[in-house]
Amino acid sequence: MIAYLFPGQGAQTPGFLHRLGGGEPHPAIVRTLGEASDLLGANVLELDGADALKSTVAVQLTLVVAGVAAARALADSGIEPQAVAGLSVGAYGAAVVCGALAFDDALELVRLRAELMEEAWPRGYGMLAVLGLNESEIARAIADSGADAYIGNLNAPRQIVISGSDAALAKVRDIVLSRGARRAERLCVSVPSHCVLLQSAAERLIDAAANVRIETPRIAYVGNRGARVLRRADAIREDLATNLRYPVRWHDSTIALSELGAKVFVEMPPGQTLTPLAAEALPDAASIAMDASPVASVAARVRSACRRAQD
């Protein structure tokens, strides 16, 4: 079984849309970029520059576009997933590819989502990735700091992301490093995602999502909040609308995909952030990051991995 993984904010780098498919003009990628530009009323290729990516709106929109474009290109090469999961905003690309959400509706919701997040906390907030401590140790460090910080992402048993103000994250960083964390680094995210600080934004997004058509997924969709397979349209709607407010249990989502039977994990572009996590959690599975590789070479690697998984 093939599972597609869609990365979230922080995976972006300048020019990543231009590098899709190895920079080759793959028809599905060109078509998707043109469709996105028409839907957004702006050239989407102008949204992946260094200055443009300072905007949460530009980052989240381009991440979804990249994931959908890559999945469509692989489909043209005969590669189709049997399950999907997306980290944070990556869930919207996953929802499109599993057939639950139309591409135009995904872009509309993501633009609103990002605008609400920026509006809630325009400056002075972000996220801190901590490696080497577990969830209870991180929670204790946050409590001892007395800071307004929260666990946002549980990417691996000992790779956890914290959300909060710049001052709060600085306090927590000092504590976790003093208690044995291997690393504690700020992410390229300018909002405090996946915590109570985005409660009001989530409420407004819930209202907007209520008017968007969501279909029953044609393949398995694993949600962010509960790390469970969601097979009903209303459950996917809730997951998409509320995942900015609740912690993302990404490690558990990966395990859920494995329990479904996934043996080959393919990370949609940009970057290579989710495949190392999958490889660490599931060493017997194949993990392939598409990133800026040519579509044909990725398709060949996926076919080869599927053959090995069947042996």
Residue frames relative to the residue before (quaternion, step in Angstrom):
aa qw qx qy qz dx dy dz
M 1.0000 0.0000 0.0000 0.0000 0.00 0.00 0.00
I 0.2710 -0.7528 0.5831 0.1410 3.55 -1.01 0.89
A 0.0726 -0.7751 0.6266 0.0354 3.56 -0.98 0.90
Y 0.2611 -0.7487 0.5900 0.1521 3.57 -0.96 0.91
L 0.1662 -0.7673 0.6154 0.0695 3.54 -1.04 0.92
F 0.1595 -0.7998 0.5762 0.0537 3.58 -0.80 1.04
P 0.3474 -0.7782 0.4833 0.2005 3.62 -0.52 1.14
G 0.3998 -0.7091 0.5349 0.2264 3.50 -1.34 0.36
Q 0.7792 -0.3279 0.2514 0.4713 3.52 -1.34 -0.18
G 0.6474 0.4599 -0.3850 0.4702 3.54 -0.91 0.97
A 0.6388 0.5250 -0.3221 0.4611 3.58 1.23 -0.45
Q 0.5623 0.6503 -0.3714 0.3507 3.59 1.21 -0.46
T 0.0220 -0.7435 0.6675 0.0339 3.52 -1.29 0.59
P 0.6347 -0.5543 0.3584 0.4019 3.61 -1.05 0.61
G 0.8303 0.2315 -0.1887 0.4705 3.54 -0.98 0.94
F 0.4034 0.7619 -0.4601 0.2123 3.60 1.20 0.04
L 0.6074 0.5361 -0.3765 0.4493 3.61 1.06 -0.52
H 0.6440 0.5284 -0.3188 0.4521 3.57 1.03 -0.75
R 0.7027 0.4678 -0.2637 0.4667 3.60 1.14 -0.55
L 0.3880 0.7362 -0.4829 0.2726 3.61 1.23 -0.04
G 0.8327 0.1580 -0.1328 0.5138 3.55 -0.97 0.86
G 0.6278 -0.5443 0.3324 0.4462 3.55 1.17 0.52
G 0.6177 -0.5593 0.3394 0.4364 3.57 1.25 0.35
E 0.5142 0.6347 -0.4203 0.3952 3.56 1.30 0.05
P 0.4861 -0.6787 0.4596 0.3030 3.64 -1.03 0.68
H 0.0272 -0.8164 0.5766 -0.0148 3.58 0.46 1.18
P 0.5484 -0.6647 0.3838 0.3319 3.64 -0.73 0.98
A 0.6794 0.4894 -0.3117 0.4493 3.62 0.87 -0.86
I 0.6485 0.5028 -0.3186 0.4745 3.57 1.04 -0.73
V 0.6453 0.5113 -0.3164 0.4712 3.58 0.92 -0.90
R 0.6591 0.5187 -0.2993 0.4550 3.56 0.94 -0.89
T 0.6838 0.4843 -0.2889 0.4630 3.57 0.92 -0.88
L 0.6358 0.5148 -0.3303 0.4709 3.59 0.99 -0.76
G 0.6532 0.5009 -0.3126 0.4741 3.59 1.00 -0.78
E 0.6403 0.5200 -0.3228 0.4642 3.57 0.99 -0.83
A 0.6569 0.5069 -0.3103 0.4640 3.57 0.94 -0.88
S 0.6392 0.5248 -0.3302 0.4549 3.59 0.96 -0.81
D 0.6491 0.5097 -0.3150 0.4687 3.58 0.97 -0.83
L 0.6813 0.4958 -0.2896 0.4540 3.58 0.92 -0.90
L 0.7276 0.4287 -0.2337 0.4818 3.57 1.00 -0.82
G 0.3826 -0.7339 0.4788 0.2931 3.59 1.20 -0.39
A 0.7155 0.3140 -0.2369 0.5774 3.56 1.20 0.56
N 0.5654 -0.5917 0.4519 0.3550 3.55 -1.19 0.56
V 0.3662 -0.7681 0.4803 0.2126 3.56 -0.39 1.23
L 0.6043 0.5723 -0.3563 0.4247 3.60 1.16 -0.51
E 0.6224 0.5146 -0.3497 0.4750 3.58 1.26 -0.11
L 0.6214 0.5779 -0.3261 0.4166 3.58 1.29 -0.06
D 0.6861 0.4914 -0.3022 0.4431 3.61 1.21 -0.07
G 0.4079 0.6881 -0.4924 0.3431 3.57 1.18 0.46
A 0.6956 -0.4907 0.3217 0.4145 3.57 -1.24 0.41
D 0.6865 0.4684 -0.2935 0.4724 3.59 0.89 -0.85
A 0.6488 0.5273 -0.3208 0.4452 3.58 0.94 -0.87
L 0.6928 0.5014 -0.2781 0.4374 3.58 0.98 -0.85
K 0.4682 0.6279 -0.4665 0.4110 3.57 1.24 0.23
S 0.6396 0.5112 -0.3038 0.4871 3.54 1.30 -0.36
T 0.4724 -0.6657 0.5046 0.2811 3.57 -0.88 0.96
V 0.6148 0.5584 -0.3467 0.4358 3.58 1.04 -0.76
A 0.6824 0.4826 -0.2895 0.4666 3.58 0.83 -0.98
V 0.6463 0.5311 -0.3257 0.4407 3.57 0.92 -0.86
Q 0.7202 0.4569 -0.2746 0.4441 3.56 0.71 -1.03
L 0.6415 0.5187 -0.3310 0.4580 3.59 0.97 -0.75
T 0.7029 0.4703 -0.2839 0.4518 3.58 0.82 -0.95
L 0.5943 0.5560 -0.3701 0.4480 3.60 1.08 -0.57
V 0.6681 0.4867 -0.3042 0.4734 3.58 0.92 -0.88
V 0.6432 0.5222 -0.3242 0.4566 3.57 0.93 -0.87
A 0.6591 0.5181 -0.3179 0.4429 3.59 0.88 -0.89
G 0.6775 0.5068 -0.2984 0.4417 3.57 0.89 -0.92
V 0.6724 0.4856 -0.2935 0.4753 3.56 0.93 -0.91
A 0.6414 0.5275 -0.3255 0.4520 3.60 0.96 -0.84
A 0.6688 0.5021 -0.2998 0.4591 3.58 0.92 -0.89
A 0.6591 0.5081 -0.3110 0.4589 3.57 0.92 -0.88
R 0.6503 0.5050 -0.3165 0.4711 3.59 1.00 -0.78
A 0.6428 0.5176 -0.3293 0.4588 3.58 1.01 -0.75
L 0.6506 0.4945 -0.3158 0.4822 3.58 0.98 -0.77
A 0.6127 0.5460 -0.3482 0.4530 3.58 1.05 -0.73
D 0.6346 0.5257 -0.3240 0.4647 3.58 1.03 -0.75
S 0.6919 0.4366 -0.2614 0.5123 3.58 1.25 -0.49
G 0.6141 -0.6025 0.3257 0.3923 3.56 1.28 0.25
I 0.5640 0.5783 -0.3930 0.4394 3.59 1.25 0.27
E 0.0462 0.7933 -0.6027 0.0729 3.57 -0.71 1.10
P 0.3865 -0.7183 0.5194 0.2546 3.61 -0.97 0.74
Q 0.3332 -0.7078 0.5772 0.2340 3.53 -1.32 0.28
A 0.7739 0.1107 -0.0855 0.6176 3.56 1.33 -0.07
V 0.1046 -0.7898 0.6025 0.0475 3.56 -1.22 0.56
A 0.0487 0.7508 -0.6587 -0.0102 3.51 -1.34 0.41
G 0.0917 -0.7996 0.5918 0.0442 3.56 -1.07 0.72
L 0.3884 -0.7182 0.5319 0.2245 3.55 -0.97 0.88
S 0.8417 -0.0391 -0.0161 0.5384 3.57 -0.69 1.13
V 0.8314 -0.0260 0.0296 0.5543 3.62 -0.65 -1.05
G 0.5226 0.6373 -0.4057 0.3953 3.58 1.21 -0.34
A 0.5401 0.6305 -0.3952 0.3932 3.57 1.22 -0.45
Y 0.6202 0.5500 -0.3517 0.4349 3.60 1.10 -0.58
G 0.6350 0.4973 -0.3280 0.4917 3.57 1.03 -0.71
A 0.6275 0.5327 -0.3242 0.4663 3.56 1.04 -0.80
A 0.6582 0.5170 -0.3074 0.4527 3.58 0.98 -0.86
V 0.6286 0.5157 -0.3371 0.4747 3.59 1.06 -0.68
V 0.7120 0.4778 -0.2709 0.4375 3.57 0.78 -1.02
C 0.6855 0.4530 -0.3012 0.4839 3.62 1.07 -0.56
G 0.5675 -0.6470 0.3584 0.3618 3.59 1.28 0.04
A 0.5025 0.6744 -0.4200 0.3410 3.58 1.25 0.13
L 0.8052 0.1905 -0.0451 0.5597 3.58 1.06 -0.75
A 0.4339 -0.6862 0.5208 0.2640 3.56 -0.95 0.89
F 0.6134 -0.5839 0.3881 0.3637 3.57 -1.09 0.71
D 0.6711 0.4941 -0.3201 0.4505 3.60 0.88 -0.86
D 0.6529 0.4981 -0.3189 0.4732 3.60 0.99 -0.76
A 0.6127 0.5496 -0.3494 0.4478 3.58 1.05 -0.73
L 0.6790 0.4835 -0.3003 0.4637 3.60 0.87 -0.91
E 0.6374 0.5276 -0.3319 0.4529 3.58 1.00 -0.77
L 0.6864 0.4730 -0.2865 0.4724 3.57 0.90 -0.91
V 0.6623 0.5085 -0.3140 0.4518 3.58 0.95 -0.83
R 0.6200 0.5238 -0.3543 0.4644 3.59 0.99 -0.72
L 0.6606 0.4869 -0.3070 0.4819 3.59 0.93 -0.87
R 0.6234 0.5574 -0.3337 0.4351 3.59 0.92 -0.90
A 0.7044 0.4652 -0.2636 0.4669 3.55 0.82 -1.04
E 0.6346 0.5254 -0.3317 0.4596 3.57 1.00 -0.77
L 0.6533 0.5092 -0.3110 0.4661 3.59 0.96 -0.84
M 0.6517 0.5130 -0.3151 0.4614 3.57 1.00 -0.78
E 0.6621 0.4919 -0.3019 0.4779 3.57 0.96 -0.86
E 0.6507 0.5302 -0.3072 0.4485 3.53 0.99 -0.87
A 0.6565 0.5286 -0.3128 0.4380 3.57 1.01 -0.83
W 0.8043 0.0158 0.0485 0.5920 3.59 0.90 -0.96
P 0.1163 -0.8609 0.4922 0.0557 3.59 0.35 1.24
R 0.8090 -0.0045 0.0207 0.5875 3.61 1.12 -0.49
G 0.7676 0.4203 -0.2739 0.3988 3.51 -1.33 0.33
Y 0.7006 0.4011 -0.2628 0.5285 3.58 1.26 0.26
G 0.1380 0.7964 -0.5823 0.0870 3.55 -1.25 0.28
M 0.4832 -0.6480 0.5132 0.2884 3.53 -1.29 -0.51
L 0.2012 -0.7759 0.5945 0.0638 3.54 -1.15 0.81
A 0.2288 -0.7705 0.5823 0.1217 3.59 -0.75 1.06
V 0.1009 -0.7980 0.5940 0.0127 3.56 -0.83 1.07
L 0.1090 -0.7931 0.5983 0.0344 3.57 -0.81 1.03
G 0.7616 0.4146 -0.2905 0.4044 3.54 -1.01 0.85
L 0.7196 0.3294 -0.2435 0.5606 3.60 1.26 -0.07
N 0.4343 -0.7050 0.4938 0.2656 3.59 -1.12 0.62
E 0.7579 -0.4133 0.2551 0.4355 3.55 -1.31 0.13
S 0.6864 0.4761 -0.3034 0.4584 3.60 0.84 -0.88
E 0.6383 0.5157 -0.3309 0.4660 3.59 1.05 -0.69
I 0.6360 0.5097 -0.3227 0.4813 3.57 1.05 -0.74
A 0.6479 0.5187 -0.3210 0.4562 3.58 0.91 -0.89
R 0.6544 0.5027 -0.3154 0.4686 3.59 0.98 -0.80
A 0.6430 0.5198 -0.3280 0.4569 3.58 0.98 -0.78
I 0.6368 0.5163 -0.3262 0.4707 3.58 1.00 -0.80
A 0.6632 0.5057 -0.3068 0.4586 3.58 0.91 -0.93
D 0.6857 0.4887 -0.2891 0.4554 3.57 0.91 -0.88
S 0.6235 0.5526 -0.3441 0.4329 3.59 1.13 -0.55
G 0.2902 -0.7677 0.5122 0.2533 3.56 1.14 -0.65
A 0.5015 0.6804 -0.3968 0.3580 3.55 1.31 0.22
D 0.5246 -0.6155 0.4978 0.3133 3.52 -1.32 0.45
A 0.3645 0.7149 -0.4973 0.3297 3.55 0.48 1.29
Y 0.1391 -0.8039 0.5781 0.0140 3.55 -1.18 0.66
I 0.4980 -0.6013 0.5204 0.3460 3.56 -1.21 0.51
G 0.1626 -0.8251 0.5390 0.0478 3.57 -0.75 1.10
N 0.8041 0.0552 0.0052 0.5919 3.59 0.87 -0.97
L 0.1439 -0.7406 0.6484 0.1018 3.55 -1.07 0.81
N 0.1058 -0.8617 0.4959 0.0187 3.53 0.30 1.34
A 0.7587 -0.0506 0.0674 0.6459 3.55 1.16 -0.72
P 0.7000 -0.4697 0.3012 0.4457 3.62 -1.16 0.32
R 0.7999 0.1613 -0.0911 0.5708 3.58 1.11 -0.64
Q 0.6192 0.4299 -0.3964 0.5242 3.55 1.03 0.88
I 0.1158 0.8190 -0.5323 0.1803 3.51 -0.08 1.36
V 0.2552 -0.7741 0.5678 0.1150 3.55 -0.99 0.91
I 0.2117 -0.7815 0.5828 0.0686 3.53 -0.95 1.01
S 0.2118 -0.7713 0.5904 0.1080 3.57 -1.06 0.82
G 0.3613 0.7317 -0.5350 0.2188 3.55 -1.16 0.61
S 0.7015 -0.4191 0.3475 0.4599 3.53 -1.31 -0.29
D 0.6700 -0.4880 0.3650 0.4239 3.55 -1.26 0.36
A 0.6704 0.5020 -0.3001 0.4566 3.58 0.91 -0.91
A 0.6587 0.5106 -0.3110 0.4567 3.56 0.96 -0.87
L 0.6702 0.4988 -0.3030 0.4585 3.57 0.92 -0.89
A 0.6174 0.5379 -0.3483 0.4562 3.59 1.06 -0.66
K 0.6453 0.5128 -0.3184 0.4681 3.61 1.00 -0.80
V 0.6827 0.4786 -0.2937 0.4676 3.55 0.86 -0.94
R 0.6083 0.5651 -0.3514 0.4326 3.58 1.01 -0.76
D 0.6574 0.5082 -0.3180 0.4566 3.58 0.86 -0.88
I 0.6777 0.4998 -0.2970 0.4502 3.57 0.93 -0.88
V 0.6963 0.4726 -0.3069 0.4445 3.61 0.76 -0.93
L 0.6360 0.5126 -0.3410 0.4652 3.60 1.03 -0.67
S 0.6542 0.5053 -0.3129 0.4677 3.58 1.04 -0.71
R 0.7236 0.4232 -0.2338 0.4925 3.58 1.23 -0.46
G 0.7429 -0.4796 0.2149 0.4147 3.55 1.16 0.51
A 0.3888 0.7038 -0.5079 0.3091 3.60 1.17 0.18
R 0.4591 -0.6912 0.4824 0.2807 3.58 -0.96 0.86
R 0.7905 -0.0281 0.0556 0.6093 3.55 1.03 -0.84
A 0.0009 0.7561 -0.6542 -0.0156 3.52 -1.28 0.47
E 0.1210 0.8303 -0.5199 0.1600 3.54 -0.12 1.35
R 0.4880 -0.6425 0.5084 0.3009 3.53 -1.13 0.73
L 0.3546 -0.7166 0.5646 0.2048 3.54 -1.12 0.77
C 0.5435 -0.5943 0.4772 0.3516 3.55 -1.32 0.31
V 0.4449 0.6325 -0.4757 0.4191 3.53 0.68 1.22
S 0.2129 -0.8277 0.5124 0.0841 3.58 -0.69 1.06
V 0.6794 0.4047 -0.2951 0.5362 3.59 1.25 0.37
P 0.4755 -0.6789 0.4775 0.2915 3.62 -1.16 0.55
S 0.0881 -0.8596 0.5027 0.0270 3.56 0.37 1.25
H 0.8602 0.2401 -0.1543 0.4227 3.49 -1.44 0.41
C 0.6617 0.4277 -0.3526 0.5049 3.54 0.86 0.97
V 0.7476 -0.4383 0.2822 0.4114 3.54 -1.36 0.20
L 0.5412 0.6335 -0.4025 0.3792 3.60 1.16 -0.39
L 0.7216 0.3841 -0.2374 0.5248 3.59 1.24 -0.34
Q 0.2422 0.8016 -0.5118 0.1919 3.58 1.15 0.52
S 0.6980 0.4678 -0.2918 0.4569 3.59 0.78 -0.97
A 0.6239 0.5253 -0.3407 0.4677 3.60 1.04 -0.73
A 0.6456 0.5238 -0.3213 0.4535 3.58 0.98 -0.82
E 0.6383 0.5342 -0.3343 0.4420 3.58 0.97 -0.79
R 0.6727 0.4805 -0.2989 0.4768 3.56 0.98 -0.79
L 0.6445 0.5074 -0.3255 0.4703 3.58 1.05 -0.69
I 0.5901 0.5619 -0.3593 0.4550 3.59 1.08 -0.66
D 0.6489 0.5180 -0.3130 0.4611 3.58 0.94 -0.88
A 0.6772 0.4861 -0.2953 0.4669 3.57 0.93 -0.89
A 0.6694 0.5173 -0.3017 0.4396 3.59 0.94 -0.88
A 0.5579 0.6234 -0.3873 0.3876 3.58 1.16 -0.51
N 0.7216 0.4331 -0.2351 0.4862 3.59 1.18 -0.56
V 0.5882 0.5708 -0.3597 0.4459 3.58 1.32 0.10
R 0.4457 -0.6952 0.4981 0.2645 3.56 -0.93 0.90
I 0.0324 -0.7681 0.6394 -0.0133 3.54 -0.85 1.06
E 0.2428 -0.7843 0.5596 0.1132 3.56 -0.87 1.00
T 0.5888 -0.5125 0.4685 0.4138 3.55 -1.30 0.23
P 0.4439 -0.7145 0.4577 0.2880 3.63 -0.67 0.96
R 0.4210 -0.7102 0.5059 0.2500 3.57 -1.07 0.74
I 0.7469 0.1710 -0.1494 0.6249 3.58 1.31 -0.23
A 0.6933 -0.4986 0.3206 0.4098 3.57 -1.25 0.29
Y 0.1069 -0.7580 0.6427 0.0306 3.54 -1.04 0.95
V 0.1612 -0.7850 0.5926 0.0808 3.59 -0.71 1.07
G 0.3587 -0.7807 0.4831 0.1684 3.56 -0.69 1.15
N 0.6063 -0.5905 0.4229 0.3239 3.52 -1.35 0.38
R 0.7328 0.4931 -0.2526 0.3951 3.51 0.68 -1.17
G 0.8134 0.2378 -0.1129 0.5187 3.58 0.86 -0.94
A 0.3172 -0.7691 0.4924 0.2556 3.58 1.31 -0.18
R 0.5144 0.6107 -0.4250 0.4265 3.54 0.95 0.94
V 0.5602 -0.5727 0.4677 0.3735 3.54 -1.23 0.44
L 0.1391 -0.7836 0.6035 0.0483 3.57 -0.81 1.06
R 0.1063 -0.8363 0.5378 0.0099 3.55 -0.54 1.18
R 0.6703 0.4678 -0.3024 0.4903 3.58 1.25 -0.18
A 0.5878 -0.6102 0.4081 0.3401 3.54 -1.06 0.81
D 0.6791 0.4967 -0.3122 0.4412 3.60 0.87 -0.87
A 0.6231 0.5305 -0.3438 0.4605 3.61 1.10 -0.59
I 0.6467 0.4966 -0.3150 0.4856 3.58 1.04 -0.75
R 0.6051 0.5520 -0.3518 0.4531 3.58 1.00 -0.76
E 0.6791 0.4873 -0.2925 0.4645 3.58 0.88 -0.94
D 0.6422 0.5277 -0.3272 0.4496 3.57 0.96 -0.83
L 0.6739 0.4973 -0.2965 0.4590 3.59 0.89 -0.90
A 0.7204 0.4701 -0.2564 0.4408 3.56 0.89 -0.93
T 0.7822 0.3617 -0.1788 0.4747 3.59 1.05 -0.65
N 0.5113 0.6878 -0.4353 0.2759 3.62 1.12 -0.23
L 0.5690 0.5723 -0.3999 0.4344 3.62 1.19 -0.17
R 0.6878 0.4987 -0.2573 0.4605 3.59 1.25 -0.45
Y 0.7736 0.3339 -0.1565 0.5154 3.59 1.09 -0.71
P 0.6157 -0.5531 0.3996 0.3941 3.60 -1.13 0.52
V 0.3667 -0.7014 0.5706 0.2190 3.53 -1.16 0.73
R 0.1933 -0.7824 0.5849 0.0915 3.58 -0.64 1.12
W 0.0603 -0.8719 0.4856 0.0203 3.54 0.61 1.20
H 0.6210 0.5385 -0.3548 0.4456 3.59 0.94 -0.78
D 0.6706 0.4905 -0.2963 0.4711 3.56 0.91 -0.90
S 0.6083 0.5497 -0.3508 0.4525 3.59 1.10 -0.65
T 0.6410 0.5209 -0.3176 0.4658 3.57 1.01 -0.82
I 0.6458 0.5106 -0.3124 0.4740 3.56 0.99 -0.85
A 0.6303 0.5351 -0.3325 0.4537 3.59 1.01 -0.80
L 0.6359 0.5165 -0.3291 0.4695 3.60 1.02 -0.75
S 0.6440 0.5175 -0.3175 0.4654 3.55 1.00 -0.81
E 0.6579 0.5133 -0.3092 0.4561 3.57 0.96 -0.83
L 0.6052 0.5394 -0.3508 0.4688 3.57 1.21 -0.45
G 0.6151 -0.5478 0.3494 0.4467 3.55 1.21 -0.52
A 0.3960 0.7284 -0.4778 0.2903 3.60 1.25 0.13
K 0.0833 -0.8020 0.5914 0.0094 3.56 -0.85 1.03
V 0.7499 0.2654 -0.1519 0.5867 3.57 1.26 -0.43
F 0.1021 -0.7995 0.5918 0.0097 3.56 -0.62 1.19
V 0.0763 -0.7982 0.5976 0.0041 3.56 -0.75 1.09
E 0.2416 -0.7820 0.5619 0.1199 3.56 -0.61 1.16
M 0.3678 -0.7174 0.5536 0.2088 3.54 -0.80 1.06
P 0.5542 -0.6124 0.4329 0.3613 3.61 -1.12 0.51
P 0.6285 -0.1066 -0.7451 -0.1960 1.44 -2.40 0.76
G 0.7671 0.4547 -0.2633 0.3680 3.51 -1.37 0.07
Q 0.3203 -0.7017 0.6053 0.1966 3.47 -1.46 -0.05
T 0.2417 0.8024 -0.5034 0.2105 3.54 0.64 1.15
L 0.7374 0.4355 -0.2295 0.4625 3.60 1.02 -0.76
T 0.6068 0.5753 -0.3677 0.4069 3.61 1.06 -0.60
P 0.6403 0.4946 -0.3641 0.4613 3.68 0.88 -0.64
L 0.6282 0.5278 -0.3397 0.4598 3.59 1.04 -0.69
A 0.6541 0.4971 -0.3079 0.4799 3.57 1.00 -0.84
A 0.6582 0.5180 -0.3127 0.4480 3.57 0.94 -0.86
E 0.6549 0.5048 -0.3092 0.4697 3.57 1.04 -0.77
A 0.7073 0.4603 -0.2633 0.4675 3.57 0.92 -0.92
L 0.8057 0.1572 -0.0267 0.5704 3.56 1.04 -0.86
P 0.1084 -0.8619 0.4913 0.0633 3.60 0.46 1.17
D 0.6560 0.5119 -0.3255 0.4491 3.61 1.15 -0.40
A 0.6130 0.5408 -0.3485 0.4586 3.58 1.26 -0.19
A 0.4455 -0.6494 0.5377 0.3011 3.56 -1.28 0.35
S 0.0887 -0.7923 0.6034 0.0195 3.57 -0.93 0.93
I 0.0130 -0.8169 0.5717 -0.0746 3.56 -0.59 1.21
A 0.1775 -0.7718 0.6033 0.0942 3.58 -0.78 1.03
M 0.3726 -0.7427 0.5117 0.2185 3.57 -0.70 1.05
D 0.0594 0.8464 -0.5291 -0.0129 3.57 0.90 -1.02
A 0.7805 -0.3025 0.2286 0.4971 3.63 -0.67 -1.06
S 0.3613 0.7481 -0.4871 0.2693 3.59 1.18 0.44
P 0.5823 -0.5594 0.4423 0.3903 3.60 -1.14 0.49
V 0.5908 -0.6118 0.3987 0.3430 3.57 -1.02 0.82
A 0.6555 0.5323 -0.3198 0.4299 3.58 0.90 -0.91
S 0.6734 0.4910 -0.3105 0.4572 3.59 0.94 -0.82
V 0.6336 0.5136 -0.3333 0.4729 3.59 1.03 -0.72
A 0.6382 0.5271 -0.3241 0.4581 3.57 0.94 -0.88
A 0.6522 0.5111 -0.3130 0.4641 3.58 0.98 -0.83
R 0.6518 0.5069 -0.3160 0.4674 3.59 0.98 -0.80
V 0.6462 0.5159 -0.3240 0.4596 3.57 0.98 -0.79
R 0.6455 0.5137 -0.3221 0.4643 3.60 0.93 -0.85
S 0.6543 0.5130 -0.3091 0.4617 3.55 0.96 -0.88
A 0.6582 0.5051 -0.3067 0.4665 3.58 0.96 -0.86
C 0.6386 0.5199 -0.3269 0.4637 3.58 1.02 -0.73
R 0.6375 0.5161 -0.3327 0.4655 3.59 1.00 -0.74
R 0.6589 0.5006 -0.3126 0.4665 3.57 0.95 -0.85
A 0.6503 0.5265 -0.3234 0.4420 3.57 1.00 -0.79
Q 0.6742 0.4946 -0.2913 0.4647 3.60 1.15 -0.56
D 0.5740 0.6102 -0.3747 0.3971 3.60 1.23 -0.39
